[in-house]
Amino acid sequence: MTMKQKLFLTMSLIVSVSFGWAQDINFSQFYELPLLRNPALAGKFRGDVRATSAYRSQWNSVTTPYKTQALSGEIKFGVNANSDDYLSLGIQITNDLAGDSKLGKTQVMPMLAYHKLVNSYRNSYISVGFLGGGVQQRFDPTGLKFDDQFVGGAYSATNPTRQTFTNTNVLYWDASAGITYSSETDGGILYYVGAAYFHISQPKVAFNPVNDMRLNKKLVLNMGLSVPASEANTLILYGDYFVQGGNSQAQGGFLYKHDIVQGDELENTSLSIGAFYRWADAVVPVIKLDYNHLGIGLTYDANINKLKQASNGRGGFELTLSYKNFLNIRNTSADKMRCPVAF
């Protein structure tokens, strides 16, 4: 990596810290973290409870690694014994740490979603979901290097700087909402489409209270499709398109799932392989193993954006762990003929 490229990265980080610009967290295995895609995608799984964790590390070959963690939990249950409607409750927690300044963001977001059956023959549901909570942003200026610390072309941490920061921590509230429609065809093809609106109130995120910098609202469109190829094989497609602050991004791809051992409900063993593409950014191969109630997924980003030369095409790896199960309760979805199921 050249000195010019290092300086560009450093200055970009200083600017983002000074003015409070923010970028939403995004995972390569975005389909494993549905609450970050659309709050209305909550509860769309086989089972009563689901917990998912994710760890992502990127840009190791370019600068100090950017590390992102996520943890989500969901529980769903029937509204009453005479209805196939469902209610989902949950929480989404994320933590992000970036660069030498340790620019970080932690958010804790409770979730509520309602799934309304609109067509029993097609198992069609309209779902609405809401996600909202507190967010903390912070950074450590002691890890930054400033131009006035370079004397005679050489940098020294002991050289004084005129840069001062009166506030390195900010707390704000954020909220999002979404809607989805899910159904199936006579041939057993499952699908859903949806839309979500993030950062409804456009919260103020600047570290300097004088600056009225707002978190840009984000509009997201979602889709998913599950096509049975045979009794033991399924082709699964996912896609998202989002617009935020005048910028847009598209991501999507496929998984080909093979059931190694078929059992009842969640007692299956399956292996999935596939690939995803983030437009003009990365190609992402993926492998996933599901064993009974547990799932583990691994991806690696092959970088194709403007930093490809500096990073030698290396973006970063991502690991997800998930758990799903039924509960021994009166209104468990195991007793239902219909439920909003994802793939």
C-alpha positions in Angstrom: 0.0 0.0 0.0 1.5 3.4 -1.0 1.9 6.4 1.3 -0.7 8.2 -0.7 -3.2 5.5 -0.2 -2.6 5.4 3.5 -2.9 9.1 3.7 -6.2 8.9 1.8 -7.6 6.3 4.2 -6.4 8.3 7.3 -7.9 11.6 6.0 -11.2 9.9 5.2 -11.5 8.6 8.7 -10.6 12.0 10.2 -13.3 13.6 8.1 -15.9 11.0 9.1 -15.0 11.5 12.8 -15.0 15.3 12.6 -18.4 15.7 10.9 -20.2 12.6 12.1 -20.8 10.9 8.8 -22.1 7.3 9.2 -22.5 4.2 7.1 -24.9 1.5 8.0 -23.6 -1.9 9.0 -23.9 -4.5 6.2 -22.9 -8.2 6.3 -22.1 -10.4 3.4 -24.4 -13.0 4.9 -27.2 -10.4 5.1 -29.9 -13.1 4.7 -28.8 -14.5 8.2 -29.5 -11.2 9.9 -33.0 -10.3 8.6 -33.7 -7.5 11.2 -30.9 -5.5 9.5 -32.6 -6.0 6.1 -36.2 -5.4 7.1 -37.9 -5.6 10.5 -40.9 -7.3 8.9 -38.7 -10.3 8.0 -38.6 -11.2 11.7 -40.2 -14.5 12.6 -40.0 -15.9 9.1 -38.3 -19.2 10.0 -39.3 -22.8 10.9 -39.4 -22.9 14.7 -40.5 -20.8 17.7 -37.1 -19.3 18.6 -34.0 -18.3 16.6 -30.7 -16.8 17.8 -28.0 -15.6 15.4 -24.5 -14.3 15.9 -22.1 -12.9 13.3 -18.5 -11.8 13.3 -16.8 -9.9 10.4 -13.2 -8.8 10.0 -12.1 -6.8 6.9 -9.3 -4.7 5.4 -6.7 -6.6 7.4 -4.3 -6.3 4.4 -4.8 -2.5 4.1 -5.0 -1.0 7.5 -6.1 -1.7 11.1 -8.9 -4.4 10.7 -12.5 -3.2 10.8 -14.4 -5.6 13.0 -18.2 -6.0 13.3 -20.2 -8.2 15.5 -24.0 -8.8 15.7 -26.3 -10.8 17.9 -30.0 -11.2 17.4 -32.8 -13.2 19.0 -36.4 -13.8 18.0 -39.4 -15.6 19.4 -42.7 -16.0 17.7 -46.1 -17.4 18.8 -49.6 -17.7 17.6 -52.0 -14.8 18.5 -54.6 -17.4 19.7 -55.7 -21.0 19.1 -58.3 -20.0 16.5 -56.0 -17.9 14.3 -53.0 -18.6 12.1 -51.7 -15.0 12.6 -48.4 -14.7 14.4 -46.6 -12.2 16.6 -42.8 -11.9 16.7 -40.7 -10.3 19.4 -36.9 -9.9 19.4 -33.8 -7.8 19.7 -30.9 -6.8 17.4 -27.6 -5.9 18.9 -24.6 -4.8 16.8 -21.1 -3.5 17.5 -18.7 -2.0 15.0 -15.1 -0.9 15.4 -13.1 0.7 12.6 -9.5 1.8 12.1 -6.8 3.4 14.2 -9.3 5.8 15.8 -11.4 2.9 17.1 -14.4 4.6 15.5 -17.2 2.5 16.9 -21.0 2.2 17.0 -23.1 0.0 19.3 -26.8 -0.3 18.9 -29.5 -2.1 20.9 -32.8 -2.4 19.0 -35.9 -4.2 20.3 -38.2 -5.5 17.6 -41.9 -6.2 17.1 -43.6 -7.8 14.1 -47.1 -9.0 13.2 -47.8 -11.6 10.5 -51.4 -11.5 9.1 -52.6 -14.5 7.1 -54.4 -13.2 4.0 -54.8 -16.4 1.9 -54.9 -19.8 3.6 -54.7 -21.7 0.3 -51.4 -20.0 -0.7 -50.2 -19.6 2.9 -49.9 -15.9 2.1 -48.9 -13.4 4.8 -48.6 -9.7 5.0 -46.1 -8.8 7.8 -45.3 -5.4 9.3 -42.4 -4.9 11.7 -40.9 -2.1 13.8 -37.3 -1.8 15.1 -36.0 0.9 17.4 -33.7 1.7 20.2 -30.5 3.4 21.4 -27.2 3.9 19.5 -23.8 5.0 20.9 -21.0 6.3 18.7 -17.5 7.0 19.9 -13.9 7.2 18.8 -10.4 7.5 20.3 -8.4 10.5 18.9 -5.2 9.2 20.4 -4.9 6.7 17.6 -5.0 9.3 14.8 -2.1 11.0 13.0 -2.4 14.7 11.9 -0.5 16.6 9.3 1.1 19.0 11.9 2.7 16.1 13.6 4.9 15.5 10.6 8.0 17.7 11.0 10.6 17.7 8.3 8.8 14.9 6.6 8.9 12.6 9.7 6.1 11.7 12.0 6.3 11.6 15.8 3.5 11.0 18.2 5.3 13.4 20.6 4.8 16.3 18.2 1.9 18.5 19.4 -1.2 19.0 17.2 -3.6 21.8 17.0 -6.5 19.4 16.4 -8.8 19.2 19.4 -12.0 17.3 20.1 -14.4 18.4 22.8 -16.7 15.4 22.4 -15.8 11.8 21.5 -19.1 10.2 22.3 -22.6 10.7 21.2 -25.9 8.9 22.0 -29.0 9.0 19.9 -32.3 7.1 19.3 -33.2 5.5 16.0 -36.2 3.7 14.5 -37.1 1.7 11.4 -40.2 0.0 10.0 -40.9 -2.5 7.2 -43.5 -4.5 5.4 -43.3 -7.9 3.5 -45.6 -10.1 1.5 -44.8 -13.9 1.5 -46.5 -16.7 -0.2 -46.0 -19.9 -2.2 -47.1 -21.4 -5.5 -48.7 -24.7 -6.4 -45.3 -26.1 -7.3 -43.9 -25.5 -3.8 -41.9 -22.4 -4.6 -41.7 -20.0 -1.6 -41.1 -16.3 -2.1 -41.3 -13.0 -0.4 -40.9 -9.3 -1.4 -40.6 -6.4 1.0 -39.6 -2.8 1.6 -38.2 -1.1 4.7 -37.6 2.5 5.8 -34.6 3.0 8.1 -33.7 6.0 10.3 -37.2 7.4 10.2 -36.4 10.5 12.4 -33.0 11.1 10.7 -31.2 11.4 14.1 -28.4 13.9 14.7 -25.1 12.0 14.8 -22.4 14.7 14.8 -19.8 14.6 17.6 -19.7 18.4 17.5 -23.1 19.6 18.6 -22.7 22.7 16.5 -22.9 20.7 13.4 -26.4 19.6 12.4 -25.3 16.4 10.7 -28.1 13.8 10.3 -28.1 10.1 9.7 -29.6 9.8 6.2 -32.8 7.8 5.8 -32.5 4.5 3.9 -35.0 2.8 1.7 -34.5 -1.0 1.2 -36.2 -3.4 -1.2 -35.9 -7.1 -0.4 -36.7 -10.4 -2.1 -36.2 -14.1 -1.5 -37.1 -17.2 -3.5 -36.8 -20.9 -2.7 -37.2 -23.4 -5.6 -37.2 -27.1 -4.9 -34.9 -28.8 -7.4 -35.6 -32.3 -6.1 -36.6 -34.0 -2.9 -33.2 -33.3 -1.3 -32.1 -30.2 -3.2 -33.2 -26.6 -3.1 -32.1 -23.5 -4.9 -32.4 -20.3 -2.8 -32.1 -16.8 -4.1 -31.7 -13.6 -2.1 -31.5 -9.9 -3.1 -31.5 -6.4 -1.7 -31.4 -3.0 -3.1 -31.0 0.1 -0.9 -30.7 3.8 -1.4 -29.2 6.1 1.3 -28.0 9.7 1.1 -27.9 9.8 -2.7 -26.0 6.6 -2.9 -27.3 3.2 -3.9 -26.2 -0.4 -3.6 -27.4 -3.8 -4.8 -26.5 -7.2 -3.5 -27.7 -10.7 -4.2 -26.8 -14.3 -5.0 -27.8 -17.9 -4.5 -27.3 -20.9 -2.2 -27.7 -24.5 -3.5 -28.8 -26.6 -0.5 -28.5 -30.4 -0.4 -30.1 -32.4 2.4 -27.6 -35.0 3.6 -29.9 -36.4 6.2 -33.6 -35.7 6.2 -35.6 -35.8 9.4 -38.7 -34.3 11.0 -39.0 -30.6 11.4 -35.5 -29.2 12.3 -33.8 -32.6 12.6 -32.0 -32.3 9.3 -28.4 -32.2 8.1 -27.7 -30.1 5.0 -24.9 -28.5 3.2 -25.2 -25.3 1.1 -22.8 -23.7 -1.2 -23.2 -20.6 -3.3 -21.9 -17.1 -4.2 -23.1 -13.5 -3.7 -22.2 -10.3 -5.4 -22.2 -6.8 -4.0 -22.4 -4.4 -6.9 -19.0 -2.9 -7.9 -17.6 -4.0 -4.5 -17.1 -7.7 -3.9 -17.6 -11.3 -5.0 -18.5 -13.5 -2.0 -18.3 -17.3 -2.1 -20.2 -18.9 0.8 -20.5 -22.3 2.4 -23.0 -23.3 5.1 -23.7 -26.4 7.2 -27.0 -27.0 9.0 -27.0 -29.7 11.6 -30.3 -30.2 13.4 -30.9 -27.0 15.3 -27.5 -25.4 14.6 -26.2 -23.6 11.5 -22.8 -22.3 10.7 -21.9 -20.1 7.6 -18.6 -18.8 6.3 -17.9 -16.3 3.6 -14.9 -14.4 2.2 -15.1 -11.2 0.3 -13.0 -11.0 -2.8 -12.6 -7.2 -3.2 -13.2 -5.7 -6.7 -13.7 -2.0 -5.8 -11.2 0.9 -6.1 -9.1 -0.5 -3.2 -8.5 -3.8 -5.1 -4.9 -2.9 -5.8 -4.1 -1.8 -2.3 -5.7 -4.8 -0.7 -4.6 -7.3 -3.3 -8.2 -8.2 -3.7 -8.6 -9.3 -0.1 -11.6 -8.0 1.7 -12.3 -10.1 4.7 -14.0 -13.1 6.2 -17.3 -13.5 8.0 -18.6 -16.2 10.3 -22.3 -16.7 11.4 -23.7 -19.1 13.9 -27.5 -19.7 14.3 -29.8 -21.8 16.5 -33.5 -22.6 15.9 -35.9 -24.7 17.9 -39.5 -25.2 18.9 -40.8 -24.5 22.4 -43.1 -26.7 24.5 -45.8 -24.1 24.8 -49.5 -24.2 24.0 -49.5 -21.9 21.0 -46.2 -23.2 19.5 -46.0 -22.9 15.7 -45.2 -26.7 15.6 -48.9 -27.3 15.9 -49.8 -25.0 13.1 -50.5 -26.1 9.5 -49.4 -22.6 8.3 -46.7 -20.3 9.5 -44.5 -17.6 7.8 -41.5 -19.7 6.9 -38.3 -18.4 5.4 -35.6 -20.5 3.7 
